[in-house]
Amino acid sequence: METLAAGRGLEWTNAMVRLFQTIPVLLLLSFGLPAAQGGLDSSDLAHSMSTGPGKEIPSKVKNDLRSRYEKDRRGAVRKLADIGSEEAWDLILVAMQDVKGQVADEAQWQLTFAPAPDPVIQKLYGDSGLKSKDEWVAARAAEILGQVKGPVDGDALIKVLSKKQVLQTVAGLVALQNQQARGGLDWGKGGEKARLKSARKVAKLIHADPAVASQALLAYAELDREGALAACEKASQNKAPRVRSAALLASLRVESPSTLSMAARLAGDEDSGVRSVTQGVLQRMGTKQSLQLLIQRLDAEPREKLLLELVPRLQSMTGFKGGRNSRPWNQFAGDLPDDWQAEEPEERSEFGDDKEQGQVSSVSQSAGLPTYSDRIVYLMDFSGSIWNEQANGKTRKQMLDPLLHKTLDALRDGTHFNLGPYTGAVKPWQRSLIEAKASKVKAAHKFIDQIKITGPGDFYLAVQWALEDPLVDTICVLTDGAPSGGRHWRMEQITERLLAQGELRPIRYDVVLVDAPNGLKRHWQRLADETGGTMQAMKLED
């Protein structure tokens, strides 16, 4: 039985950009969400509002920052970034402590991309950032430091690492990896000796929780490539799938001579997620030998999703428009010279374009939600807007019910599925995937008719719930496109985080947007495109 989701590996260069924001699936589950009653600490606000020269901050902005409504507080953060005074940036630092994602995400975004001036960035090394007692604040500070231009204090990032504080440790490891890859870390007077000493500290985390261990491997590969060579080989046999995946990616990064043999072994791994990462590595290697290993998977791969990805990979490497029949591919590869090297692919999703995907069959072809996998969860956004009555007297829920029922009716034998309607929490149909037998499909129909939940929609949390099931490899989401609750709210950041999670556990996202704002569509499109999925935008007619 498989133990992790199938999917795909992304280009290492893209990983450097994305992984700085990764927050693994276990983190929300381990730490939970603090009670969302407050906005910002009044004493912190009072102190920040009473100090700092510069452009005067309008009283309305200050009042909005104290508002009970997160929309007002988020708007205040944007205005403060426009003002740009020392006092304004201090208030944005305080706003990053907000438990509401609308506010904290906005503060983090402005600090990263406005961007904040260097004196403000320096404060991220103190109590307003890495030294905060609030692990979420420390993690956000590490994420910012992982992306700013630099130089960034490497030793300060090392000090946030702890086996007991997984959230900030993973963020710190990602920041180290990202900045070292671009030459952005400052090791002070210690120089290279300090870097290697820090690398040894990172190496000790390879034996920690899999969420930490996997990221430690990738950071170690950047900090000490020689030391990482031996660590990769050992970790490739770790019992945790994500650690095995990380070992192969790290081996590729340090250009280990054993990468091909490691990939040959992991191509047949018991876990479909590891196999998917391996397919991506073999594609990036782009040699005749790696091509032949991929061709072998055409006859050996049992998961539909991986087969859907495999043919476009082969086509992208070679330009040869073969299908799932391995015989033409073997003949093609056999005629290649031994030193053949695949050409650099064009700038696009590594799974090819939609036309290529259309040449291979899906698990279900129907008028319902897209179903391209036999291990799928359907996430359905039941935030307040779905219950609004339309001009025809029906709610969006009533108008969407036929779509959901058609989806269930089209499920094929052997498909395992689950339903996850969500608001601020998920009200699941089952605890894990279940086979689409007639009796279960009938029960699922009844479940859909009886859904009554309402509230703000926390899409990021819903995804984390779906990923608790190790067999899930595809998530199909039906939503209005606008997350409205939870710790992570801004769609640009959610997209980055989910793509980052997919480096070690690849997940396909198929997205159906209903009456979605145009400004958000591009983020959902990117999430779908870069995971091999599809996006459909529909408008309900009154």
Summary of the structure (lengths in Angstrom):
residues: 542
radius of gyration: 24.0
end to end distance: 46.5
largest distance: 75.1
contacts: 1970
relative contact order: 0.11
helix: 54%
strand: 8%
